[in-house]
């Protein structure tokens, strides 16, 4: 019998958000990904919308910094 391994896929947005929350910094390329996601907000999943909201809240609270 074949052992199939099912892996959860992560979108580029999810990967960027996970990285932002891990390093607590937003790079210029991260900002570009977030900007593009916001322009297509209607096509994002609920999970992706929640992740963007979490980044915004952390940024607003000063727990994430922007890198030039």
C-alpha positions in Angstrom: 0.0 0.0 0.0 1.3 3.5 -0.8 1.8 5.9 2.0 0.6 9.2 0.8 1.7 12.2 2.8 -0.8 15.0 2.7 0.9 18.4 3.4 -1.0 21.6 4.1 -0.3 24.1 1.5 0.7 27.6 2.5 0.1 30.5 0.2 2.8 33.1 -0.4 0.8 35.5 1.8 0.6 33.0 4.6 4.3 32.4 4.5 5.0 36.1 4.6 2.7 36.6 7.5 4.2 33.8 9.4 7.7 35.2 8.8 6.5 38.7 9.9 5.1 37.4 13.1 8.2 35.3 13.8 10.8 38.0 13.2 8.6 40.9 14.3 9.7 43.0 11.3 8.2 43.9 7.9 10.6 44.3 5.1 10.0 46.2 1.8 9.2 42.9 0.0 6.8 41.9 2.8 5.0 45.3 2.4 4.6 44.7 -1.3 3.0 41.3 -0.7 0.6 42.8 1.9 -0.2 45.7 -0.4 -1.1 43.4 -3.3 -3.2 41.3 -1.0 -5.1 44.3 0.2 -5.9 45.2 -3.4 -7.5 41.7 -3.8 -9.1 41.6 -0.4 -12.3 40.2 -1.8 -10.5 37.1 -3.1 -8.7 36.3 0.1 -9.7 33.5 2.4 -11.1 34.2 5.8 -7.8 32.9 7.3 -5.7 35.2 5.1 -7.9 38.2 6.1 -7.5 37.2 9.8 -3.7 37.0 9.3 -3.5 40.5 7.7 -5.6 41.8 10.6 -3.3 40.2 13.1 -0.3 41.9 11.4 -2.0 45.2 11.4 -2.9 44.9 15.1 0.7 44.0 16.0 2.0 46.8 14.0 -0.4 49.3 15.5 0.6 48.1 19.0 4.2 48.7 18.2 5.2 45.0 18.5 6.3 44.9 14.8 8.6 47.3 13.2 9.1 48.4 9.6 12.4 47.9 7.8 13.3 50.3 5.0 
